[in-house]
Amino acid sequence: MIGPSIDPADVGVTGLFWLFLSYGYVLYQGANLISEGSELLLLVPSMAGLVGGVVLPLLGAVPDGAIILFSGLGSKQEAQETLSVGVGALAGSTIMLLTIPLALSVLGGRVDYDSNGQPNYFGKPKLRPKLRLMDELTRTGVTLTDAVRHGGVLMFLTTIPYFLIQGPALFLHGPKEDIAAGEHYWALAGLVICLIGLAYYMKLQLKISRENDDRGRRMAVLKKQLQKGSMSLSGAVAAQVNELAARAASEYQSPHNPATPLNTDTSNRGEDLNPPPAVASYLRELLSDGFRAYDEDKNGELDQREVYVFFRDFNESITEIEMQELFKKFDTDNSGYIDLDEFIGLAYMLIKLQDQKGSRSHEVNTRADQSLRTSTHLSANAFEAEEEEDIPDELTHLTPEQQQTAIKKKAFLLLLTGSVLVLYFSDPMVDVLSAISSLVKVSPFYVSFVLAPLASNSSELIASQYYASKKTRKSITVSLTALEGAACMNNTFCLSIFMGLIFFRGLAWQYTAETISILTCQFIVGAMMLASDLTLGRACIIFSLFPLSIGLVAVLEAIGLD
């Protein structure tokens, strides 16, 4: 046995309860560490494509995969019994991800529908209180983009291995040994198809990531990391800005050379102030929300003090004198204000300046900053999230290049620590779930179906709510496609572990009711994802599928299906 050597049978009811809470909490933290480490690597341009396409989806499935793997180990007879825990974890994870977080994402990310029945993402406010419940259910919702619809189709396709193993299982009866023998090569076929599907899915995600089609997800992750305050704006984006500028140079767009020293001569106000178009687009997408948040009088412009507070809040080591010089350079009409385009140019030049400074001590006058923030009545969060506690500056005293190096080290440490925790505690968690099922005299499937996702999938639930709460098309797309992707990984990576256990260990697949429940949920949700929008009413139907799926399994087993 891997993990703590505590026998759940020896600890009693209270001890069993605490073991579940302890192991569940550790698995939850391990999953969070894996998620955070993967997201940090998205901030490294040279690795973002590989991470977004392969590492992020694969590591996200590790907690569920570990529970499934350990449920099929031990003696053959014992493994056949505890495999129900793995099936419950697979079914519970897949169905939970496609129901509860998805419905809550719609609830948190919904906006009003206009008179033409289209989601109103540009209104102020985007969501008004409704007088009638029916209006809430039918007149609010979210847009489903092509990426979400594409994810629904992929989810359909990745269910094929279920049919490969379940088809023969319907016609095989008798002792478990005979059933296992009859399913043996079907399990091998299912394993091969799962691995092919996994390889194709990751290749497709890698292609999407390298073609920058997942820019919305990367941008959402970047904004999330900046909100935490553990790195500076220049440290987070300098490498990406330099890469975009270098790419523009190679395409003869005459951009700034990132290696060229910054010209602080304020008499030069020509084209030199304009970043390359690709860089300007990237920075505008990243900073426009913050620009509007710091525009105290809502006139579409910022004065020097507002700009200074903005960059100090994002941990930029810049003095008021340096800001004054930069501001004059971009305040071309000497009005004392700059608009969004001028602000983007200033941000680009500041990022270049910080990238060229080399090592420099990070001196922050906390009292002055607090005074400025108070006088402007601004939230410390420029992306419309709730106020958070201050986080110690982990990386902000480093140069952008040093921050990128530190990001890599921290990310790999988080990934390693999270993976070790998940692998170490998954095996004893399986034993605890089996012991709970024996105690309450309920099938291990039902116990695992309800309890396992609480430990292994809570991070996905929290992340999906965070992104959806931004109430934009891009943010809801990030939220929903992440949940669809998790289901696809369960259908390929996690199911391949099952197929491998059945084939290599000679176990029997006797989970017809469970399979029908998994497929029914995926096809209902997938069909809804093919529409152009999703109302709150339909989201409530999706939410109800979680308890209904448990009931469906119970009914099917009651009428004689295994």
N, C-alpha and C positions, 0 to 999 in steps of 0.2 A: 504493500500500500504506500502511495505517495502522500505526504502531508502529515499533519499532526496525528499521532497514534492514540487517539481517544476513541474508544468503542462507544458509539451512540447507544448501544443496548445497555450500557452500564451506568448511565448518567441520570436516568429518570426523566419525568416529564419536563420539569423546570430546566434541567441541564440540557435536554434536547432543544428546548426553546432557545436557550442562550447560545448553543452551538450553531443553530441555524442563523441567528442574528449575527454572530461573530463571523462565521464563514461567509455569509451573504454580504456583510459589510466589506470584508477584505476583497471579495470578488468584485463588488461594486467599485471599490477604489482602484483595483487593478484594471478594470475596464476603462475607468476614467483616465488613468495614467496612459494607457495605450492610445486613447482618443486624443488626449492633449499632446502627446509626443508626435503623433501623426500630423496633427494640425500645425504644430510648430515647423515641421519639415516642409509644409506648403509655403512657408515664408522664405525658403531657400530656392531661388530661381533655377539653379542647375539640377535640383532634385524634385521640383514641384510636379513635373509631368509624371515621373515614375511613382511618386508618392500618391498623387491624386488618382492615378489610374490603377495602381496595383497595391501599394502598401496600405493605404487607408481602408479600402473595402476588405482586404484580406485580414488585416489585424482586427478589424471591427467584428469579425466572425469568430475570433479565437476563443472568447469566453464560452459561447454556446458549443463550439467544436470540442473544447476540452471536456465539458460535462458529458457530451455524447460519447467521446472516446473512452472516458473512464467508466461509463455505464456498461460498456461491453467487455471490460477486462475482468480478471479473476477466473475462477473455475468455469467451465462451460455451462454447467447447470446454474450456477450463480449468475453468470453473465446473461443467460436467457431471461432470468427474472428481473435483474436490474436494468436490462435494456429498455424496459418500460419508462424508467426515469429519463433516459436519453430521448425517447420518442416524445415524452411529455415536454421536455426542454425544447426540442425542435418545433413541435406543434405550438406550444405556448409562446415561444419567441416569435415565430413567423406570424401567427395570428395577432398577437399583442401589438407587434410593430405596425401591422397594417390596419389596426382598428383604433386603439386608445390614443397613441401619439398622433396618428393621422387626423383623427376627429378633433383632438385638442389643438392641433396646428390650424385647422380651419376655424375653430372657435377663436383662437388668439390672433389669427391673421386676416380675419374676414373684414370686408369693407361693404359699404352700401352699394346697391345696384341702382343705376340711374334709370331714367324713364325709358331707355331703350333696352333695359335688362342687362347692361354691362357693368362689371365691377368698377367702382369709382375710386381709382387710386390717386387721383389728383385733387380731390375735393378737400375742403377744410371745414369741419373735421371729416375724416374718411369714414367714420362710423358714428351715426347719430342714434340716440336712444329711441327704441320703437315702443309704441303704445300697445301694440298687440303681439302676442307670441307668434301668431302666424306670419306676421311681417318679418320677425326675426328669423324664422325658419326658411322663408321663401324669398326674402328681399335682401339678404346679406349672404356673402360667400367669397370665394376666391377664384382667380383665373387659373386654368390648367393650361400650361404652355406646351409646346411641341416636345420639350424635354421630358415633361411629366407623362405625356401620352406614349412617348417612346419607351420610357421606363415600364409602363404598364404592359406593353407588347413583349418586352424582354422577360418580364415576370411570367407571362403566359408560356413562353418558349422554354424557360428553365424548369417547368414542371414536368417535362417529358420523362425524366427518370422515375418519377412516381408511378407512371403508367407501366413502365417496363417491369417493375418488381411487383406491382399490385395486380396486374393482369393475371399472371400465372398463379399468384397466391389465392385468387378467388376459386380456383379449380383444384387446389391441393388440400387434401384432408387426411386425417390419421395422426399417428404419433409425430411429435415435433422433429424427430430425427428424419422421418420420411419427407416431411414438408421441407426441411432444410436442404435435403438432398435434391428435391425437385426444383428448389429455387436457386441452387448453387450457381449455375452459369447465368441465370437471369440477373443475379446480383452482380456478377462480373460485368455483364453488359451494362447494367445500371451504373456501375462504378466508372466504366470507360466513358459513358455518355456524360456523367457528372463532371469528369475531369476535362473532357472536351468542351463542355459548356462553360466550365470555370475558366479555361484558357481563353476561349473566345470572348467571354464577358470581360476579362481583364485586358485583353488586347483591344477591345472596343473602348473601354474606359481610358486606356493609355492613349489611344488615338484622339479621343475627345479632349483629354487633358493637354496633349501636345499641340493640338490645333486651337487651344485656348477657348474651347467651347464650354469649359467649366469655370470660366472666369468669375461668374457670379458666386460660386462656392468659395473660390480662393479669396475673393474680395470680402465676403462675409466673414471668413476666418480671420483675415487681416484686421478688419474692424474690431472683431471680438478680442483679438490679442492686444490691440492698441488700447482698448477700453480698460484692460487689466492694468495698464501703466507700468509694466515691467520692462519695457523697451521704448526707445525713442522712435519718433516717426521716421527719421532718417535711417536709423538702424534697421527698421523693418522693411523699408522700401528702396534704399539706396542701390542695392544689388539689382533689383528689378528695373529701376529707372536707368541704371547704367547699361543694362542688357538691351533695353528697348532703344536707348539712344545709339548704342553701337550697331544694332540691327538697322536702324534708320540711316546711319552713316553708310553702311554697306549697300544700302538701296539708293544712295545718292540723293538723300533728302536734305543734305547740308545741315545736320543738327549740330549742337554743341558736342565737342569731343569731351567725354567725361573726365579725361585726364588734363584738360586745359585748365590752368589756374583761373579762379574767378576774378573777373575784372570788376572792381568796386568803384570804378570811376563813374560817378553819377551823371556825367555829361553825355555818356553814351546811352542813348535811349532808343536805338533802332531795333533791327531784327534780332540782335543778340539776346534780347530779353525773352524771346519766344522759344519755349521748349519744342522739340520735335512733335509732330501731331500725335504719334502713338503715346508719347510720354504725357502730353497734355490730356489726352483722353483717359489714360490710366489714373492720373492724379485727380482729374475732375470727378471721376466716378467714386474715388476714395474720399475726397475732401468736401464735396459739395454739400452733403448733409451737415458736416461740421461748420462750414461757412455760414449756412443759414441759421444754425443754432447760436452762433456767436454774433450774429447781426442783431444787436440789441434793439435798434429802432426799426428793424424790418424794412430798410430802404434799399436793400440789394447791394449794399456796400459796407465795408469795414473801415474804421479809422485805425490809426497806428496803435492805440492802446488795445483795441480788440484783437488785432493781429498778433500783438506781442503776447497777450494772455493766451491766445489760441496755441501758439507754438510752445510756450512754457508749460501749458497744461499737457502737452504731448511730449514733455521731457526733453525739449530741445535746449541745449546749452548755448543760449544767445543773450547778449546783454542788450539793454535798452539803446545804447549808442549804436551797436551793430544793426539792430532793428531799424533805427532811424535812418541809417545809410541805405539799407535795402528798401525801406518804404519810399524814400525819396526817389529812388531809381525807377520805381513802378508807378508812383503817383505822378503821371506825366502831365496832368493839368493843374498840379499844385492845389488840388481841392481839399486835401487832407483825408481823402477817401480812396479806396481801390475797389473795383468790381471783381466778380468771380474770375474772369479771365486773367486780370492782372494779379490776383491772389495766387492763381495756379502758377504763373510765371515766377512769382516771389518764392513760392514753396519749392519749385524746382531749383532755383538758384540757391536757396538755403540748404537743400539736401546736398547739392554739389559742394557747397562750402563746408558743411560738416564732414563730408566724405574726404575732403582734402586736408582738413585740419590736423589729422594725426591724433596722437594721444593728448588728451586735455582733461583736466580735472573738471568734474561735474559739480559746479557750485550753484546751489539753489537757495535763494533767500526766501525761506518759507513764509516769513511774516509779510513780506512785500507781495508775494504771490497771493496769499490769502486775502490781503487788502484789496488787490485788484479784482479777484473773483467776487468778493462780496459787493464791491461797488458796481459791478456790472450785472449782478443778480443772475449769473449764468450757472447752468449745471456743469459739473466737471466732466460730464459725459456728453460728447459732441454727436453721438449717434442715437440719441433719443431713447437710451436705455435708462433703467432706474439708477439712482445714485449708489455708488459702491464705496466700501471703505478703502482708504489709501493702502496701496500695496507697496512694500519696500522696493526701491529702485534696484533691481537685480542686475540689469545690463546697461542702464542709461548712462553710466559714467564711462562707458567704453565707446570707441569710435565705431562707425557703422560696420566697417570690415570686421572688427573684433566682436561686435554684437552678432554678426552672422556666424562666426566660428563658435561663439558661445551658444547660440541657438541650436546648432547641430549637436554639440556635446550634450546639452540639456535634453534635447529630443531623444537621442539614442539612450540616455540614461533612463528617461521616463518609459520608453518602449521596453527596455530590458527589465526594469523593475516591475512594470505592469504584467509582462508576460510571465515572469517567474511567479508572481503572486497568483495569477490565474491558474497556472499549471500545478502549483503546489497545493492549492486549496480546492480544486475541482473534484478530485477523488474523494476526499472526506465529505464534501457537500453531497455527492451522490449517496453515500452511506447515510447521511443525515436525512435526506429526502425519503430514502427507503424506510428508515426507522420511523419517520413521521407517518408514512402510509400504513405501516403495521400497527402503530399506536391508535390511529383513528379508524382503522379497518376500511380504508379506501384504497383503490388501485393506485400504485405509484405514479401512473400516468397523470391522474387528476392533480395529485399533490405537486408534481413537477411542472405541470401545465400552468398552475397558478403561481407557484413560488419561485421557480427558477428564473423567469424573466425579470423578477424584481431585482435580482442580483446582477444578471448578465446584460440587461438591456436598459437599465435606468439612464445610463449616459446618453443613449440615443433619444430617449424621451425628452430629457432636459435640453439637449442640443436642438432638437426639432422645434421645441417651444420658443427657444431663444431666437432662432432665425425667423420663425413665423411672426413673432410679435412686432417685427419691423413694418409689417403691412405694406409690402411692395411686391410686385410680380416676381422680381428676382429672388427676394428672400423666401417667399412661399415656395418657389421652384426649388431652391436649395433644400428646404425642409422636406418637401414631398419626395423629391428624387432620392434623397438620402435614405428615406424609409423604404422606397421601392428597391433601392440597391441592396439594402440589408436583407430584404426578402429573397432577392436573387442569389445572394451569397449563401443563404440558408439552403436554397434549392440546389446549389452546386457544391460548395465547399463542405458544409455540414452534412448534407445528404451523402456526399462521397465517403465521408467517414463511416456512416451507417452501412453503406454498401460494402465497404472494405471489411467491416466487422462481420457482416453476414457471410461474405465470401470466404475470408481467410479463417474465421473461427467456426464456420459451419453452423451458424445460428439460423433460426427461423424468423421470417418476416410474417408476423401475425397481427397486423395493425390496419385492417381494412377500414374500420370505423374512423380511426384517427386520420388515415389518408384521405378519406372522403371529406372529413371536416376541414383539413388543411386546403385541399383543392377547391372546395366550395367557397371558402373565404377568399382565396386568392382570385378566383374567377369573378366573384361579385365585385370586389374592390377594383380589380383590374379593369372590368367593364366600365365602372364609374369614372376611372381615370382617363378614359378615352373621350370623354365629353369636353366641351370648351370651358366649363366652369363647374364648381362644386358648391352647392348651397349648404347652409348650416343644417337644413332639414335632412339632406342626404348624408351629411357627416354624422348626424345622430343615428341614422340607420347603420352606418359603418361602425360606430361605437358599439351598437347593440350586438354586432356579430361576435364579439369576444365571449360574452356569456352564452349566446345562442350556440356557439361552436361546441362548448362543453356539453350543453344539453343535447346537441345532435349526436355526439359520441355516445352519450348515455342511452339515447333512444335506439341507435343502431346496434349497440351491444345488447340491449334488452330484446331485440327481435332476432338475435342469433348471430350477428356478424362478429368476427373476432376483433 
